[in-house]
Amino acid sequence: MDTIELQINLDPKRPWSEILVAELSDLGFDSFVETETGILAYGDATLNVEEILNQTSLNDGFEGKSDVTHKIIPHQNWNAQWESDFQPVLVEDYASILAPFHDKSVAKGVVATIQPQMSFGTGHHQTTWMMTKALFELPKMPDNVLDMGTGTGVLAIFAEKLGATEILAIDIEDWSAENAMENAKLNNCTQIEVKCGDIDLVPNAGFGLIIANINKNILKAQMPTYAESMALDGVLLLSGFFNSDVEEMIDFCAPFNLILEKRFQKDEWAALQLTKTK
């Protein structure tokens, strides 16, 4: 599968780079790298870039200067391209997300090794960074964990490294599920079951922790299943939305007896930690 690389340079960069990542992720792009001047977005080479850009803030709302270019990366060159873009990710002193080719001497805390592929969740995006931080700040890692929209599997990997013994990781994209399985093996994780599919695969299993880093609309649509599938006093970690959406999400979760315990913010993005009360 050939890949399209979309390079967008922005002035001003904030908050537009985060807005465009959210918009492009809904429009078919799968991976993102933040640059000094904007973003790189990656997706299937069949994507119609002009049509997609017309549906973003670049066409309606952005009042700064932008420069947009794109190119096709042949399938065999994908990993080489990632190696040039993929930098180690350090989540404070808690954790490090490295590729196999990185120098491990730069690592801090618990290390997850992620083979870069076409999957969202390498840790470079603010939402994955916050979710990783949230995992490490839990008082105790529950045994039974659901990672919904697992991407590379990095959050499921950290959950196991922190003590979870039964982890279900689900992603709607088959190549993401395959990558998550590869990364679980790469990290010697044996407690992660990866499935390709959607919310209908989630059992009513009394999960002690549900991780969902997707986007606001999908989170809201899937909230009834999250609530039904959680144990009493279980924890729900949500991200994939902006700080401006936080109050909306808190209010939306309340009727499901999901009560805010903690909130995180990185740049314009937010994450929430909620507890099921009854």
C-alpha positions as CSV (number, residue, x, y, z in Angstrom):
1,M,0.0,0.0,0.0
2,D,1.5,3.3,-1.1
3,T,1.2,6.2,1.4
4,I,0.5,9.9,0.9
5,E,2.4,12.4,2.9
6,L,0.7,15.7,3.4
7,Q,2.9,18.5,4.7
8,I,1.2,21.6,6.2
9,N,3.1,24.6,7.4
10,L,1.1,27.1,9.4
11,D,1.6,30.6,10.7
12,P,0.4,30.8,13.4
13,K,0.9,27.1,14.2
14,R,-1.2,27.0,17.4
15,P,-4.0,26.0,17.8
16,W,-4.5,25.2,14.2
17,S,-2.1,22.3,14.0
18,E,-4.1,20.4,16.7
19,I,-7.4,21.4,15.0
20,L,-6.2,20.0,11.6
21,V,-5.0,16.8,13.2
22,A,-8.5,16.2,14.6
23,E,-10.1,17.1,11.3
24,L,-7.8,15.1,9.1
25,S,-8.1,12.0,11.4
26,D,-11.8,12.1,10.7
27,L,-11.2,12.4,7.0
28,G,-9.0,9.4,6.4
29,F,-5.5,10.3,7.6
30,D,-4.0,7.8,10.0
31,S,-0.7,9.1,11.4
32,F,0.6,12.5,12.3
33,V,4.0,14.0,13.1
34,E,4.3,17.4,14.6
35,T,7.0,19.6,13.0
36,E,8.4,23.0,14.0
37,T,6.2,24.8,11.6
38,G,3.1,22.5,11.4
39,I,2.3,18.9,10.8
40,L,2.9,15.9,8.5
41,A,-0.2,13.8,7.9
42,Y,-0.1,10.3,6.4
43,G,-2.8,8.2,4.8
44,D,-3.6,5.9,2.0
45,A,-2.4,7.1,-1.4
46,T,-5.9,7.0,-2.8
47,L,-7.1,9.9,-0.6
48,N,-8.3,12.9,-2.6
49,V,-6.2,15.6,-0.9
50,E,-7.9,18.6,-2.5
51,E,-11.4,17.4,-1.6
52,I,-10.3,16.6,2.0
53,L,-8.6,20.0,2.5
54,N,-11.8,21.7,1.4
55,Q,-13.5,20.1,4.4
56,T,-11.0,21.5,6.9
57,S,-10.4,24.7,8.7
58,L,-7.9,25.7,6.1
59,N,-10.9,26.3,3.8
60,D,-13.1,27.8,6.4
61,G,-11.9,29.6,9.5
62,F,-8.1,29.8,9.3
63,E,-6.9,33.4,8.8
64,G,-3.2,32.9,8.9
65,K,-0.6,31.8,6.3
66,S,-0.4,28.2,5.2
67,D,1.7,26.2,2.8
68,V,0.5,22.7,1.8
69,T,2.4,20.1,-0.3
70,H,2.0,16.4,-0.7
71,K,3.9,13.4,-2.1
72,I,3.4,9.7,-2.6
73,I,5.7,7.4,-0.6
74,P,6.0,3.9,-2.1
75,H,5.1,1.1,0.2
76,Q,8.7,-0.2,0.5
77,N,10.0,3.2,1.7
78,W,7.5,3.7,4.5
79,N,9.7,2.6,7.4
80,A,12.6,4.6,6.1
81,Q,10.4,7.6,6.1
82,W,9.2,7.0,9.6
83,E,12.8,6.5,10.8
84,S,13.7,10.0,9.7
85,D,10.6,11.6,11.4
86,F,10.0,9.4,14.4
87,Q,11.7,10.8,17.5
88,P,11.8,9.3,21.0
89,V,8.8,10.3,23.2
90,L,9.4,11.0,26.9
91,V,6.4,11.2,29.1
92,E,7.9,13.1,32.0
93,D,9.9,10.6,34.1
94,Y,7.2,8.0,33.9
95,A,7.8,6.4,30.5
96,S,9.6,6.4,27.1
97,I,8.2,5.4,23.7
98,L,11.0,4.3,21.4
99,A,11.4,2.8,18.0
100,P,13.7,-0.3,17.7
101,F,16.3,1.9,16.0
102,H,16.5,4.5,18.8
103,D,19.4,4.7,21.2
104,K,17.9,3.3,24.5
105,S,20.3,5.4,26.6
106,V,17.9,8.4,26.2
107,A,15.0,6.4,27.8
108,K,13.4,7.3,31.2
109,G,11.1,5.2,33.2
110,V,9.2,2.3,31.7
111,V,10.0,1.7,28.0
112,A,7.6,0.7,25.3
113,T,9.2,-0.2,21.9
114,I,6.9,0.7,19.0
115,Q,7.6,-0.3,15.4
116,P,6.5,2.7,13.5
117,Q,3.7,1.8,11.1
118,M,0.5,3.5,9.7
119,S,-1.1,3.6,13.1
120,F,-2.2,6.5,15.3
121,G,-0.8,6.4,18.8
122,T,3.0,6.5,18.6
123,G,3.0,8.9,21.5
124,H,3.9,12.0,19.5
125,H,0.3,13.2,19.6
126,Q,-0.7,15.1,22.8
127,T,-3.6,12.8,23.5
128,T,-1.5,9.6,23.6
129,W,1.1,11.5,25.8
130,M,-1.7,12.5,28.3
131,M,-3.2,9.0,28.3
132,T,0.2,7.5,29.1
133,K,0.7,10.0,31.9
134,A,-2.8,9.2,33.2
135,L,-2.0,5.4,33.3
136,F,1.1,6.0,35.4
137,E,-0.8,8.2,37.8
138,L,-3.5,5.7,38.6
139,P,-3.3,4.6,42.2
140,K,-3.4,0.9,41.1
141,M,-3.6,-0.7,37.7
142,P,-6.8,-2.9,37.5
143,D,-6.4,-6.5,36.3
144,N,-9.0,-6.3,33.5
145,V,-8.5,-3.5,30.9
146,L,-10.1,-2.5,27.6
147,D,-8.2,-0.4,25.2
148,M,-10.7,0.8,22.6
149,G,-9.2,2.2,19.4
150,T,-5.8,0.8,20.3
151,G,-3.8,2.0,17.3
152,T,-0.2,0.9,17.8
153,G,-1.2,-0.8,21.1
154,V,1.1,1.4,23.1
155,L,-1.4,2.1,25.9
156,A,-2.3,-1.6,26.2
157,I,1.4,-2.3,26.4
158,F,1.9,0.2,29.2
159,A,-1.2,-1.2,31.0
160,E,0.4,-4.7,31.0
161,K,3.8,-3.3,32.1
162,L,2.0,-1.6,35.0
163,G,0.4,-4.9,36.1
164,A,-2.8,-5.6,34.1
165,T,-3.3,-9.3,33.6
166,E,-6.2,-9.4,31.1
167,I,-6.2,-6.7,28.3
168,L,-8.6,-6.5,25.3
169,A,-7.3,-4.2,22.6
170,I,-9.7,-3.3,19.8
171,D,-9.3,-1.3,16.6
172,I,-11.5,-0.9,13.6
173,E,-8.6,-0.9,11.1
174,D,-7.1,-4.3,10.3
175,W,-3.6,-2.9,9.8
176,S,-3.7,-1.2,13.2
177,A,-4.8,-4.5,14.9
178,E,-1.9,-6.2,13.1
179,N,0.6,-3.5,14.2
180,A,-0.7,-3.7,17.8
181,M,-0.1,-7.5,17.8
182,E,3.4,-7.0,16.4
183,N,4.2,-4.4,19.1
184,A,2.8,-6.5,21.9
185,K,5.2,-9.3,20.8
186,L,8.0,-6.8,20.5
187,N,7.5,-5.8,24.1
188,N,7.2,-9.4,25.3
189,C,3.6,-8.7,26.4
190,T,1.5,-11.9,26.8
191,Q,-1.7,-10.6,28.4
192,I,-3.0,-8.5,25.4
193,E,-5.7,-9.9,23.1
194,V,-6.0,-7.8,20.0
195,K,-9.2,-7.9,17.9
196,C,-10.1,-6.1,14.7
197,G,-13.7,-4.6,14.9
198,D,-15.9,-2.1,16.5
199,I,-17.8,-1.5,19.7
200,D,-19.9,-4.7,19.3
201,L,-16.9,-6.7,20.2
202,V,-16.8,-5.3,23.7
203,P,-18.2,-7.8,26.3
204,N,-20.0,-6.8,29.4
205,A,-17.0,-8.0,31.4
206,G,-16.8,-5.6,34.3
207,F,-13.6,-3.9,33.2
208,G,-11.7,-2.1,35.9
209,L,-10.2,0.3,33.4
210,I,-11.4,1.4,29.9
211,I,-9.0,3.4,27.8
212,A,-10.6,5.3,24.8
213,N,-8.5,7.7,22.8
214,I,-10.6,8.3,19.7
215,N,-12.6,11.4,19.0
216,K,-15.5,13.2,20.7
217,N,-18.3,12.0,18.5
218,I,-17.3,8.4,18.6
219,L,-16.7,8.5,22.3
220,K,-20.2,9.9,22.8
221,A,-21.7,7.2,20.6
222,Q,-19.9,4.5,22.5
223,M,-20.4,5.8,26.0
224,P,-23.4,3.5,26.8
225,T,-21.3,0.5,26.1
226,Y,-18.4,1.8,28.2
227,A,-20.7,2.4,31.1
228,E,-22.4,-1.0,30.8
229,S,-19.0,-2.8,30.5
230,M,-17.3,-1.2,33.6
231,A,-17.1,-2.5,37.1
232,L,-18.4,-0.4,40.0
233,D,-15.6,2.1,40.8
234,G,-14.0,1.3,37.5
235,V,-12.0,4.0,35.7
236,L,-12.6,5.5,32.3
237,L,-9.8,7.4,30.6
238,L,-11.0,9.5,27.6
239,S,-9.1,11.6,25.1
240,G,-9.3,12.7,21.5
241,F,-11.0,16.1,22.0
242,F,-10.0,19.7,22.7
243,N,-9.9,21.5,26.1
244,S,-12.9,23.5,24.9
245,D,-14.9,20.3,24.8
246,V,-14.2,19.3,28.4
247,E,-17.4,20.6,30.0
248,E,-19.5,19.1,27.3
249,M,-17.9,15.7,27.8
250,I,-18.3,15.9,31.6
251,D,-21.9,16.8,31.3
252,F,-22.5,14.0,28.7
253,C,-20.9,11.4,31.0
254,A,-22.8,12.3,34.1
255,P,-26.1,10.5,33.3
256,F,-24.1,7.3,32.9
257,N,-22.9,7.7,36.5
258,L,-19.4,8.5,35.2
259,I,-18.0,11.2,37.5
260,L,-14.9,13.3,36.8
261,E,-11.9,12.5,39.0
262,K,-9.1,14.2,37.1
263,R,-8.4,16.2,34.0
264,F,-5.3,16.6,31.9
265,Q,-4.4,19.2,29.3
266,K,-1.5,19.4,26.8
267,D,-1.6,22.3,24.4
268,E,-5.2,22.5,23.1
269,W,-6.0,18.9,23.8
270,A,-7.6,17.4,26.9
271,A,-8.0,14.0,28.6
272,L,-10.4,13.0,31.4
273,Q,-10.3,10.4,34.1
274,L,-13.8,9.4,35.3
275,T,-15.1,6.8,37.8
276,K,-18.2,4.7,37.6
277,T,-20.2,5.4,40.8
278,K,-23.2,3.1,40.6
